[in-house]
């Protein structure tokens, strides 16, 4: 099994910095299924090629298997040592892990630069033919060349095999090329050599970040990558659907462009977050969810307060979570601090068992970004399934908008707001939630309060009642 990556970027020898593998050395790595070898057939300034060769031990694989097939010949005689498969994906993750993550200490700018690349896979099984191969790679910007192999060249009447020699050419980041190969090779093979669980959903979403949600064949990719396990595929697709909606990814950068410029005179965001933290402490919540956490401003305040023992930020936007990770400096925290906080990539409109069992949830300036159908789904996710003891929700008070000199009449504070409620509308909605799901609600105003139009932000504090009813 051989994968080569070639670049003509000048100087091409910098490919070694991107892969963290020196062109002058042959390097070998032990893997659970055999060994991987990295070497450079050519390393010139005008063109360099790095080769990843896998030496798979099929007998060792069978020996290490529990509850195997009873010594069937197919366990020992098969195509696994010779074709690209999930073994290649594992090798990429282990051997080219830094490049797959987009990291390069010596050439960080180059790692984030699109350069001419050509990847050649010597033998790739494609259960779906050349048309499927192009269907998967061409939407990602690759020029695809494929040579199909006969079952046996000595017996052409036997017909063609499902194996191809494939070349993928594009000008792209090396990180993206590796991520595409990592995900799509097992999809083309339509098989994986290891058990598939929920952690594979996270791997798929992580390595598919930025491209899978928009891929026209995302359903096929998801189902094949997860070995046709329907429950896992539904979970992954649900989260991908939200990423594919350009209006649904709520980031604090967007708020900074619109709402913050409108509200800056009264520093409303600081007042809002401070009030939320105070309400969480008043509820005695130790384990807290920040739903729609964006880039982490509330998370930072919670992390800086030792009162909170476990903090989980949840957002549908993978880029927002990356920014939150950087701004919170999670890689630099002490081990004790690091165990207190976790960032989770997830949708707020599909049931997620990871959200269950927490003391409180904060939903700060999020609900106004939902359309009606999604808002109804969010209500059930939060109040019926997750059911924290306390829920704190803030949302703009549309009545107060007349107080903002820089906001035209009739315009909402943010271009992606689907609605902004009056105080009466918000209270009617919140009390309805309380009646349906068994919560008592009290209301607070945040910011300078006007006798006629109220304050800029309205807050609902939902406290779970053990005698209340819930809907099915």
PEGI-V973181 format. One record per backbone hydrogen bond with DSSP energy under -0.5 kcal/mol. NH is the residue of the N-H (numbers start at 1). CO is the residue of the C=O. E is the energy in kcal/mol with one decimal. If there is no record, write none. Layout:
nh: {NH | NH}
co: {CO | CO}
e: {E | E}
This chain:
nh: {3 | 4 | 5 | 6 | 7 | 8 | 9 | 12 | 14 | 15 | 16 | 17 | 18 | 19 | 20 | 21 | 25 | 27 | 27 | 29 | 31 | 34 | 35 | 36 | 37 | 38 | 39 | 41 | 42 | 44 | 48 | 49 | 50 | 51 | 52 | 53 | 53 | 54 | 55 | 56 | 57 | 58 | 61 | 62 | 63 | 64 | 65 | 75 | 76 | 77 | 78 | 82 | 83 | 84 | 88 | 89 | 90 | 91 | 92 | 93 | 94 | 95 | 96 | 96 | 100 | 101 | 102 | 103 | 111 | 112 | 112 | 113 | 115 | 115 | 117 | 118 | 119 | 120 | 121 | 122 | 122 | 124 | 125 | 126 | 127 | 128 | 129 | 132 | 132 | 133 | 134 | 135 | 136 | 137 | 138 | 140 | 141 | 142 | 143 | 144 | 145 | 145 | 147 | 148 | 149 | 151 | 155 | 158 | 159 | 161 | 164 | 165 | 166 | 166 | 167 | 168 | 169 | 170 | 172 | 172 | 177 | 178 | 179 | 180 | 181 | 182 | 183 | 184 | 185 | 187 | 188 | 189 | 190 | 191 | 197 | 200 | 201 | 201 | 202 | 203 | 204 | 205 | 206 | 207 | 208 | 209 | 211 | 212 | 213 | 214 | 215 | 215 | 218 | 221 | 222 | 223 | 224 | 225 | 226 | 227 | 228 | 229 | 230 | 233 | 234 | 235 | 236 | 237 | 238 | 239 | 240 | 241 | 242 | 243 | 244 | 245 | 246 | 248 | 249 | 250 | 251 | 254 | 255 | 256 | 257 | 258 | 260 | 262 | 263 | 264 | 266 | 267 | 268 | 271 | 272 | 273 | 274 | 275 | 276 | 277 | 278 | 279 | 280 | 281 | 282 | 283 | 284 | 285 | 288 | 288 | 289 | 290 | 291 | 291 | 292 | 293 | 293 | 296 | 300 | 301 | 302 | 303 | 304 | 305 | 306 | 308 | 309 | 310 | 311 | 312 | 313 | 314 | 315 | 318 | 321 | 322 | 323 | 324 | 325 | 326 | 327 | 328 | 329 | 330 | 332 | 333 | 333 | 338 | 339 | 340 | 341 | 341 | 342 | 344 | 346 | 346 | 355 | 356 | 357 | 358 | 359 | 360 | 361 | 362 | 363 | 365 | 365 | 366 | 369 | 370 | 375 | 376 | 377 | 378 | 379 | 380 | 381 | 382 | 383 | 384 | 384 | 385 | 386 | 387 | 389 | 390 | 391 | 392 | 393 | 393 | 394 | 395 | 397 | 398 | 398 | 400 | 401 | 402 | 403 | 404 | 405 | 407 | 408 | 411 | 417 | 418 | 419 | 421 | 426 | 427 | 428 | 429 | 430 | 431 | 432 | 433 | 434 | 435 | 436 | 437 | 438 | 439 | 440 | 442 | 444 | 446 | 450 | 454 | 457 | 458 | 459 | 460 | 461 | 462 | 462 | 463 | 463 | 464 | 464 | 465 | 466 | 468}
co: {52 | 120 | 50 | 118 | 48 | 116 | 116 | 45 | 11 | 12 | 13 | 14 | 14 | 15 | 16 | 16 | 22 | 25 | 38 | 36 | 34 | 31 | 55 | 29 | 53 | 27 | 51 | 39 | 49 | 47 | 7 | 42 | 5 | 39 | 3 | 37 | 51 | 1 | 35 | 54 | 33 | 56 | 57 | 58 | 59 | 60 | 62 | 72 | 73 | 73 | 76 | 79 | 79 | 123 | 85 | 85 | 86 | 87 | 88 | 89 | 90 | 91 | 91 | 92 | 96 | 97 | 99 | 98 | 107 | 108 | 109 | 110 | 113 | 172 | 170 | 6 | 168 | 4 | 166 | 2 | 120 | 164 | 84 | 162 | 188 | 126 | 126 | 128 | 129 | 129 | 130 | 131 | 132 | 133 | 134 | 137 | 138 | 137 | 169 | 142 | 143 | 167 | 165 | 146 | 163 | 159 | 152 | 155 | 156 | 149 | 124 | 147 | 121 | 164 | 145 | 119 | 143 | 117 | 115 | 170 | 173 | 174 | 175 | 176 | 177 | 178 | 179 | 180 | 181 | 183 | 184 | 185 | 186 | 186 | 195 | 197 | 197 | 198 | 198 | 199 | 200 | 201 | 202 | 203 | 204 | 206 | 208 | 208 | 208 | 211 | 211 | 212 | 215 | 217 | 218 | 219 | 220 | 221 | 222 | 224 | 223 | 226 | 228 | 229 | 230 | 231 | 232 | 233 | 234 | 235 | 236 | 237 | 238 | 239 | 240 | 242 | 244 | 245 | 245 | 248 | 249 | 251 | 251 | 252 | 253 | 254 | 255 | 258 | 259 | 260 | 263 | 264 | 263 | 267 | 268 | 269 | 270 | 271 | 272 | 273 | 274 | 275 | 276 | 277 | 278 | 279 | 281 | 280 | 286 | 310 | 360 | 312 | 289 | 362 | 314 | 290 | 314 | 293 | 296 | 297 | 298 | 299 | 300 | 302 | 304 | 305 | 286 | 286 | 340 | 288 | 342 | 290 | 344 | 316 | 317 | 318 | 319 | 320 | 321 | 322 | 323 | 324 | 326 | 325 | 329 | 329 | 330 | 334 | 335 | 337 | 337 | 338 | 311 | 313 | 315 | 344 | 352 | 353 | 386 | 355 | 287 | 287 | 390 | 289 | 392 | 363 | 394 | 394 | 366 | 367 | 371 | 372 | 373 | 374 | 375 | 376 | 377 | 378 | 379 | 379 | 380 | 380 | 381 | 382 | 358 | 359 | 462 | 361 | 391 | 460 | 363 | 458 | 456 | 396 | 421 | 397 | 398 | 399 | 400 | 401 | 403 | 404 | 406 | 408 | 414 | 368 | 368 | 396 | 422 | 423 | 424 | 425 | 426 | 427 | 428 | 429 | 430 | 431 | 432 | 433 | 434 | 434 | 463 | 461 | 459 | 457 | 454 | 450 | 446 | 395 | 444 | 393 | 442 | 391 | 460 | 440 | 461 | 389 | 462 | 438 | 464 | 465}
e: {-2.2 | -2.4 | -2.6 | -2.7 | -2.2 | -0.6 | -0.5 | -3.1 | -1.8 | -1.9 | -1.7 | -0.5 | -1.7 | -2.3 | -0.9 | -1.9 | -1.5 | -0.5 | -2.4 | -2.7 | -3.1 | -1.3 | -2.2 | -2.7 | -2.7 | -3.0 | -1.8 | -0.6 | -0.8 | -2.4 | -2.0 | -2.8 | -2.7 | -3.4 | -3.2 | -2.9 | -0.6 | -2.6 | -3.2 | -0.7 | -2.5 | -0.9 | -1.7 | -1.7 | -2.4 | -1.7 | -1.3 | -1.5 | -1.5 | -2.7 | -0.7 | -1.9 | -1.3 | -2.7 | -1.2 | -1.2 | -2.2 | -2.2 | -2.6 | -2.2 | -2.1 | -3.5 | -0.6 | -1.7 | -2.6 | -1.6 | -1.0 | -2.9 | -2.1 | -0.9 | -0.6 | -2.0 | -0.5 | -2.5 | -2.8 | -2.1 | -2.7 | -2.6 | -2.6 | -2.3 | -0.6 | -3.3 | -0.7 | -3.0 | -2.4 | -1.8 | -2.0 | -0.7 | -0.6 | -1.7 | -2.3 | -2.1 | -1.8 | -1.9 | -2.1 | -1.3 | -2.1 | -1.3 | -2.8 | -0.7 | -0.5 | -2.4 | -2.5 | -0.5 | -2.5 | -2.4 | -1.6 | -2.3 | -1.8 | -2.8 | -1.9 | -2.4 | -2.2 | -0.5 | -2.6 | -2.9 | -1.9 | -2.2 | -2.0 | -0.8 | -2.0 | -2.5 | -2.2 | -2.7 | -2.2 | -2.9 | -2.1 | -2.7 | -2.1 | -0.8 | -2.4 | -2.3 | -1.7 | -1.1 | -0.6 | -1.5 | -0.6 | -0.7 | -1.3 | -1.9 | -2.5 | -2.5 | -2.4 | -2.8 | -1.7 | -1.1 | -1.9 | -2.7 | -0.5 | -0.7 | -0.5 | -1.2 | -1.7 | -2.7 | -2.6 | -2.4 | -2.5 | -2.6 | -1.8 | -1.8 | -3.7 | -1.7 | -1.0 | -2.5 | -2.6 | -1.8 | -2.5 | -2.8 | -2.3 | -1.6 | -2.0 | -2.4 | -1.1 | -1.3 | -1.8 | -1.1 | -0.8 | -1.7 | -0.7 | -1.0 | -0.7 | -0.7 | -1.4 | -2.4 | -1.5 | -1.5 | -2.9 | -1.5 | -2.8 | -1.1 | -1.6 | -1.2 | -1.1 | -1.7 | -2.9 | -2.7 | -2.4 | -2.2 | -2.1 | -2.5 | -2.2 | -2.3 | -2.3 | -2.3 | -2.2 | -1.5 | -1.5 | -1.7 | -0.6 | -2.8 | -2.4 | -2.9 | -0.6 | -2.3 | -2.5 | -0.7 | -2.1 | -1.9 | -2.0 | -1.5 | -2.3 | -2.7 | -1.8 | -1.1 | -0.6 | -1.7 | -1.6 | -2.0 | -3.4 | -2.4 | -2.6 | -2.6 | -1.8 | -0.7 | -1.7 | -1.9 | -2.2 | -2.5 | -2.6 | -1.9 | -3.0 | -2.4 | -0.8 | -1.8 | -1.7 | -0.5 | -0.9 | -2.9 | -1.6 | -1.5 | -0.5 | -0.8 | -2.0 | -3.3 | -1.6 | -0.7 | -2.2 | -1.3 | -0.9 | -0.6 | -1.3 | -1.6 | -1.8 | -2.9 | -3.1 | -0.7 | -1.2 | -0.6 | -2.4 | -1.8 | -2.6 | -2.3 | -1.7 | -2.8 | -2.2 | -1.4 | -2.3 | -2.6 | -2.6 | -0.6 | -1.3 | -2.2 | -2.3 | -2.2 | -0.7 | -1.7 | -2.3 | -2.8 | -0.5 | -2.5 | -2.1 | -2.0 | -2.7 | -0.7 | -2.2 | -1.5 | -1.2 | -0.8 | -2.5 | -1.5 | -0.7 | -1.3 | -0.6 | -2.0 | -1.6 | -3.1 | -1.0 | -0.6 | -2.4 | -2.3 | -2.3 | -2.3 | -2.8 | -2.6 | -1.8 | -2.0 | -2.4 | -2.3 | -2.3 | -2.6 | -1.6 | -1.7 | -3.1 | -1.7 | -2.2 | -2.9 | -2.2 | -1.8 | -1.8 | -2.5 | -2.7 | -2.9 | -2.8 | -3.4 | -0.6 | -3.1 | -0.5 | -3.0 | -0.5 | -3.2 | -0.5 | -1.1}
